[in-house]
Amino acid sequence: MEPKRPNASEWGPISQFLNQELRSDIKWSLHDEYPLAFDEKNRGNIRIISDGQEILSHAVLKPTLIKTPYHLFKVGFLGSVVTSEKHRGNGYSKEVINSCLEASDAQGCDFTILWTNLFDFYSKLGFEVAGSEVALQMNAKFSPKENDGIKILNTPNVSPQALLRIYNKHSLRTLRTEQDVSRYLKIPNSSVYTAWNKATNELEAYCIVGKGADFGGFIHEWGGKVSSLLTLTKHIVDDTKKTIHLITPPQCTNLIRQAEECGATQHIGVLGMIKLVNPLNFAKKINKGARSMGYDAFVFDYRDGIYYFGYGSEIYQTDSDQDIVRLVFGPLTPGQIHPFSPQALEALNDIFPIPFWVWGWDSI
């Protein structure tokens, strides 16, 4: 049995299969939780293995554009990988994953990312744990300066345009439309907190707590002025009477610093598991990004299965995709790969790791 794209008549069986295997104790559908991944427009990126009317295994790919300060990547998000319990051990999950990776390559994705705790399984398929994020833990002791100039609401009835305007101020973001935001606002089991300027009635900050069955007690989607954001998170802690974790890219140093000054505790974690899909195009983008930073002597190239990177005349080569993933996204440093000179390391340590992160609404 080979993986295949489902036809329109198989939407119902797919939903039933996923709800049974992944959400049996939850009242909402996975299709509601991940509205863009399970949109009709993305049906061609779903892979299933079936035996007649019975679905045995499933995976979904969602190609997405992510902008960083110096790059524009096309990234394949991979998720909802599951094989029915009675059919496990036959390699079906591996087959649907590989079929999604082929689709990722065919659609010009630079790399594919997923979130899992099955590290050994995915490592055998070429994925590598990489990247980082910061969790700011906030409890009753969290005490930012009060801002009496804002009013706080807890409702999903918010203008998608207002949210998108704040969100687009992030230099590191997924490219979204108002329609995307509108659909995200309907995800079950989410609390949408917003802070509004009392004088101008303009949105100053927002936080999304939870997302379906994921991110309980976590803010993985947020935006706005740091001062208003801290006031808003304090309100959420008081409103829920729970410890809240705000997840952020490590590059948001101003937010992290100010939150810690107000009593938040910082915890560093990994981003996910990443596999390069198009090494040649990926290398060109990394090289272009570094040159945009002003490092004209930087070298990052891929030829005949070999990666070349370095600075000036100091060039190191490797055939290890895993080392390159861990170098570009962290936590591996250039000096851990090769004994570059201090001058070369000064440039390379500024270039790597590149700023890269995925907002909670987009993860699948």
For each residue, the residues with C-beta under 8 A, 3 or more apart:
1: 49 50 51 56 92
2: 49 95
3: 47 48 49 57 95 96 98 99
4: 47 48 49 50
5: 43 44 46 47
6: 10 11 14 43 46 48
7: 10
8: 11 40 43
9: 12
10: 6 7 13 14 48 50 55
11: 6 8 14 15 40 43
12: 9 15 16
13: 10 16 17 53 55
14: 6 10 11 17 18 46 48 55 58
15: 11 12 18 19 29 30 31 38
16: 12 13 19 20
17: 13 14 20 21 55 58 84
18: 14 15 21 22 23 29 30 31 58 80 82
19: 15 16 22 23 24 26 29 30
20: 16 17 23 24
21: 17 18 24 58 82 84 85
22: 18 19 30 80 82
23: 18 19 20 26 28 29 30 33 213
24: 19 20 21
25:
26: 19 23 212 213
27:
28: 23 32 33 188 189 212
29: 15 18 19 23 32 33
30: 15 18 19 22 23 33 34 38 80 212
31: 15 18 34 35 38
32: 28 29 35 186 187 188 212
33: 23 28 29 30 187 188 211 212 213 214
34: 30 31 37 38 60 62 79 80 212 364
35: 31 32 38 39 183 184 186 187
36: 39 42 62 180 183 362
37: 34 42 60 62 77 79 80 364
38: 15 30 31 34 35 42 46 60
39: 35 36 42 43
40: 8 11 43
41:
42: 36 37 38 39 45 46 60 62
43: 5 6 8 11 39 40 46
44: 5 103
45: 42 60 61 62 63 100 103 107
46: 5 6 14 38 42 43 58 59 60 61
47: 3 4 5 58 59 60 61 96 99 100 103
48: 3 4 6 10 14 55 56 57 58 96
49: 1 2 3 4 55 56 57 58 92 95 96
50: 1 4 10 53 54 55 56
51: 1 54 56
52:
53: 13 50
54: 50 51
55: 10 13 14 17 48 49 50 58 84
56: 1 48 49 50 51 83 84 87 92
57: 3 48 49 82 83 84 87 92 93 95 96
58: 14 17 18 21 46 47 48 49 55 80 81 82 83 96
59: 46 47 78 79 80 81 82 93 96 97 99 100
60: 34 37 38 42 45 46 47 78 79 80 100 364
61: 45 46 47 76 77 78 100 103 104 112
62: 34 36 37 42 45 76 77 79 364
63: 45 74 75 76 77 104 107 109
64: 74 75 76 77 174 175 362
65: 72 73 74 75 174 175
66: 72 73 75 172 173 174 175 356 358
67: 71 72 171 172 173 174 175
68: 71 72 73 171 172 289 354 355 356
69: 171 172 355
70: 288 289 290 292 293 354
71: 67 68 285 286 288 289 354
72: 65 66 67 68 285
73: 65 66 68 110 111 285 356
74: 63 64 65 107 108 109 110
75: 63 64 65 66 109 110 111 112 113 358
76: 61 62 63 64 100 101 103 104 107 109 111 112 113 277
77: 37 61 62 63 64 112 113 114 358 362 363 364
78: 59 60 61 81 97 100 101 104 112 113 114 364
79: 34 37 59 60 62 114 115 363 364
80: 18 22 30 34 37 58 59 60 364
81: 58 59 78 93 96 97 114 116
82: 18 21 22 57 58 59 93
83: 56 57 58 87 88 90 92 93
84: 17 21 55 56 57 87 88
85: 21 88
86:
87: 56 57 83 84 90 92
88: 83 84 85 92 93
89:
90: 83 87
91: 94 95
92: 1 49 56 57 83 87 88 95 96
93: 57 59 81 82 83 88 96 97 121
94: 91 97 98 125
95: 2 3 49 57 91 92 98 99
96: 3 47 48 49 57 58 59 81 92 93 99 100
97: 59 78 81 93 94 100 101 125
98: 3 94 95 101 102 125
99: 3 47 59 95 96 102 103
100: 45 47 59 60 61 76 78 96 97 103 104 112
101: 76 78 97 98 104 105 112 125 275 277
102: 98 99 105 106
103: 44 45 47 61 76 99 100 106 107
104: 61 63 76 78 100 101 107 109 112 277
105: 101 102 108 109 277 278
106: 102 103
107: 45 63 74 76 103 104
108: 74 105 278 281
109: 63 74 75 76 104 105 112 277 278
110: 73 74 75 276 277 278 281 282 285
111: 73 75 76 274 275 276 277 278 282 325
112: 61 75 76 77 78 100 101 104 109 127 274 275 277
113: 75 76 77 78 271 272 273 274 275 358
114: 77 78 79 81 122 127 272 273
115: 79 272 273 363
116: 81 119 121 122 272 273
117:
118: 121 122
119: 116 122 123 129 273
120: 123 124
121: 93 116 118 124 125
122: 114 116 118 119 125 127 273
123: 119 120 126 127 128 273
124: 120 121
125: 94 97 98 101 121 122 275
126: 123 275 321 322
127: 112 114 122 123 273 274 275
128: 123 273 274 275 321 322 325 326
129: 119 270 272 273 326
130: 270 271 272 273 274 325 326 328 329 330 331
131: 270 271 272 274 329 330 353 356 357
132: 250 268 269 270 271 330 331 353
133: 247 248 249 250 268 269 270 271 357
134: 247 248 249 250 252 256 266 267 268 269
135: 218 245 246 247 248 266 267 268 269
136: 245 246 247 248 255 256 259 260 264 265 266 267
137: 243 244 245 264 265 266 267
138: 142 233 234 237 243 244 245 246 259 263 264
139: 142 237 243 244
140: 237 238
141: 263
142: 138 139 233 234 237 259 262 263 264
143: 234 262 263
144: 227 230 231 233 234 258 259 262
145: 227 230 231 262
146: 231
147: 150 227 228 231
148:
149: 197 198 199
150: 147 195 196 197 198 204 205 228 231 232
151: 195 196 198
152: 193 194 195 196 231 232 235
153: 158 193 194 196
154: 191 192 193 239
155: 158 192 194
156: 185 186 190 192
157:
158: 153 155 162 163 185 192 194 203 206
159: 162 163 203
160: 163 164 178 179 181 182 185
161: 164 165 178
162: 158 159 165 166 202 203
163: 158 159 160 166 167 181 185 203 206 223
164: 160 161 167 168 176 177 178 181
165: 161 162 168 169 203
166: 162 163 169 203 204 205 206 223 224
167: 163 164 170 173 176 181 223
168: 164 165 173
169: 165 166 223
170: 167 173 223
171: 67 68 69 355
172: 66 67 68 69 249 251 355 356 357
173: 66 67 167 168 170 176 359
174: 64 65 66 67 358 359 362
175: 64 65 66 67
176: 164 167 173 180 181
177: 164 180 181
178: 160 161 164 181 182
179: 160 182 183
180: 36 176 177 183 184
181: 160 163 164 167 176 177 178 184 185
182: 160 178 179 185 186
183: 35 36 179 180 186 187
184: 35 180 181 187 361
185: 156 158 160 163 181 182 190 192
186: 32 35 156 182 183
187: 32 33 35 183 184 190 211 212 361
188: 28 32 33 212
189: 28 210 211 212 213
190: 156 185 187 208 209 210 211 212
191: 154 208 209 210 236
192: 154 155 156 158 185 206 208
193: 152 153 154 206 207 208 209 232 235 236 239
194: 152 153 155 158 203 205 206 232
195: 150 151 152 203 204 205 206 224 228 229 231 232
196: 150 151 152 153 201 202 203 204
197: 149 150 200 201 202 203 204
198: 149 150 151 201
199: 149
200: 197
201: 196 197 198
202: 162 196 197
203: 158 159 162 163 165 166 194 195 196 197 206 224
204: 150 166 195 196 197 224 225 228
205: 150 166 194 195 222 223 224 225 228 229 231 232
206: 158 163 166 192 193 194 195 203 222 223 224 232
207: 193 219 221 222 229 232 233 236 246
208: 190 191 192 193 211 219 220 221 222 360 361
209: 190 191 193 215 217 218 219 236 240 244
210: 189 190 191 214 215 216 217 218
211: 33 187 189 190 208 214 215 220 221 360 361
212: 26 28 30 32 33 34 187 188 189 190
213: 23 26 33 189 216
214: 33 210 211 360 363
215: 209 210 211 218 219 220 360
216: 210 213
217: 209 210 240 242 243 244 245
218: 135 209 210 215 244 245 246 247 360
219: 207 208 209 215 222 233 236 244 245 246 247
220: 208 211 215 247 359 360 361 363
221: 207 208 211 359 360 361
222: 205 206 207 208 219 229 246 248
223: 163 166 167 169 170 205 206 229
224: 166 195 203 204 205 206 228 229 232
225: 204 205 228 229
226: 229 230 254 255 258
227: 144 145 147 230 231 258
228: 147 150 195 204 205 224 225 231 232
229: 195 205 207 222 223 224 225 226 232 233 255
230: 144 145 226 227 233 234 258 259 262
231: 144 145 146 147 150 152 195 205 227 228 234 235
232: 150 152 193 194 195 205 206 207 224 228 229 235 236
233: 138 142 144 207 219 229 230 236 237 244 246 259
234: 138 142 143 144 230 231 237 238 262
235: 152 193 231 232 238 239
236: 191 193 207 209 219 232 233 239 240 244
237: 138 139 140 142 233 234 240 241 242 243 244
238: 140 234 235 241
239: 154 193 235 236
240: 209 217 236 237 244
241: 237 238
242: 217 237
243: 137 138 139 217 237
244: 137 138 139 209 217 218 219 233 236 237 240
245: 135 136 137 138 217 218 219 267
246: 135 136 138 207 218 219 222 233 259 264
247: 133 134 135 136 218 219 220 360
248: 133 134 135 136 222 252 255 256
249: 133 134 172 252 355 357
250: 132 133 134 253 256 268
251: 172 355 357
252: 134 248 249 255 256
253: 250 256 257
254: 226 257 258
255: 136 226 229 248 252 258 259
256: 134 136 248 250 252 253 259 260 266
257: 253 254 260 261
258: 144 226 227 230 254 255 261 262
259: 136 138 142 144 230 233 246 255 256 262 264 266
260: 136 256 257 263 264 265 266
261: 257 258
262: 142 143 144 145 230 234 258 259
263: 138 141 142 143 260
264: 136 137 138 142 246 259 260
265: 136 137 260
266: 134 135 136 137 256 259 260
267: 134 135 136 137 245
268: 132 133 134 135 250
269: 132 133 134 135
270: 129 130 131 132 133 331
271: 113 130 131 132 133 274 329 356 357 358
272: 113 114 115 116 129 130 131 358
273: 113 114 115 116 119 122 123 127 128 129 130
274: 111 112 113 127 128 130 131 271 325 329
275: 101 111 112 113 125 126 127 128 321 325
276: 110 111 279 282 321 324 325
277: 76 101 104 105 109 110 111 112 282
278: 105 108 109 110 111 281 282
279: 276 282 283 302 307 321 324
280: 283 284 302
281: 108 110 278 284 285
282: 110 111 276 277 278 279 285 286 302
283: 279 280 286 287 300 301 302 307
284: 280 281 287 288
285: 71 72 73 110 281 282 288 289
286: 71 282 283 289 290 300 328 354
287: 283 284 290 291 298 299 300 301
288: 70 71 284 285 291 292
289: 68 70 71 285 286 292 293 351 354
290: 70 286 287 293 295 298 300 351
291: 287 288 294 295 296 298
292: 70 288 289
293: 70 289 290 350 351
294: 291
295: 290 291 298 311 347 350 351
296: 291
297: 311 312 347
298: 287 290 291 295 310 311 347 348 351
299: 287 308 309 310 311 315
300: 283 286 287 290 307 308 309
301: 283 287 307 308 309
302: 279 280 282 283 306 307 308
303: 306 308
304:
305: 319
306: 302 303 317 318 319
307: 279 283 300 301 302 317 318 319 320 324
308: 299 300 301 302 303 315 316 317
309: 299 300 301 315 316 324 327
310: 298 299 314 315 316 338 340 344 348
311: 295 297 298 299 314 340 343 344 347 348
312: 297 343 344
313:
314: 310 311 340 341 344
315: 299 308 309 310
316: 308 309 310 337 338 340
317: 306 307 308
318: 306 307 323 324 337
319: 305 306 307
320: 307 323 324
321: 126 128 275 276 279 324 325
322: 126 128 325 326
323: 318 320 326 327 332 337
324: 276 279 307 309 318 320 321 327 328
325: 111 128 130 274 275 276 321 322 328 329
326: 128 129 130 322 323 329 330 331 332
327: 309 323 324 330 332 333 334 337 352 353
328: 130 286 324 325 352 353 354
329: 130 131 271 274 325 326 353 354 356
330: 130 131 132 326 327 352 353
331: 130 132 270 326 353
332: 323 326 327 336 337
333: 327 336 337 349 352
334: 327 337 338 340 344 345 348 349 352
335: 338 339 340 345 349
336: 332 333
337: 316 318 323 327 332 333 334
338: 310 316 334 335
339: 335
340: 310 311 314 316 334 335 344 345 348
341: 314 344 345
342: 345 346
343: 311 312 346 347
344: 310 311 312 314 334 340 341 347 348
345: 334 335 340 341 342 348 349
346: 342 343 349 350
347: 295 297 298 311 343 344 350 351
348: 298 310 311 334 340 344 345 351 352
349: 333 334 335 345 346 352
350: 293 295 346 347
351: 289 290 293 295 298 347 348 354
352: 327 328 330 333 334 348 349
353: 131 132 327 328 329 330 331 356
354: 68 70 71 286 289 328 329 351
355: 68 69 171 172 249 251
356: 66 68 73 131 172 271 329 353
357: 131 133 172 249 251 271
358: 66 75 77 113 174 271 272 362 363
359: 173 174 220 221 362 363
360: 208 211 214 215 218 220 221 247 363
361: 184 187 208 211 220 221
362: 36 64 77 174 358 359
363: 77 79 115 214 220 358 359 360
364: 34 37 60 62 77 78 79 80
